Amino acid sequence: MLPRREVLTWNDVDKLIDHLLPQFEIEFDAMIMITHGGIIPGGLLAEAMQLKNILTASVDFPNELEMDDKRKKGRLLAWPKFIQFPEDEVMSGQKVLVVDDVWGSGRTITAVRNRVVSAGGVAYTCVLHFNPYRNLFGNLRPKYFAAITDAYIMYPWEISRGPDAVLLNGGISEE
């Protein structure tokens, strides 16, 4: 059975950001936006909070298509591969807001959070949507989230772009 889908508008995203901002009870020294999903919500939050120290983290887990059946079973336990991550010195002693779009299984944001902590920083996790039904980490949940969901969320920045999308959508509207 396919999960329920929810397609958001930019207005929906603005409301989620507006719901998050009052939750922040401290002033953060830095923000780490997780690519790809955390770039836009992180940018919106950074602008609203006037944060200047903005960092990115890129994390990869083994792709199911590249694994045999035996390894697929252990895929959720696989170690992350950090493709891009700030130097430890940048995070040491800092209060760091770690931002992604959604906490589904929680693997990616938890891996980033743990890496910030191991570098001597204090990490606070933040997402637009938290899916407790897919969470692999028991009672662990994001420190800040705007909504709880069981749906597969499609954000407005995830729409198809490029010449193929324009042709599939019947051309460009003049509206």
Helices and strands as residue ranges (DSSP letters): E 5-7, H 10-20, G 21-23, E 30-34, H 39-49, E 54-60, G 64-66, H 69-73, G 75-77, E 81-84, H 88-91, E 95-103, H 107-118, E 122-130, E 144-148, E 152-154, G 156-158, H 163-168
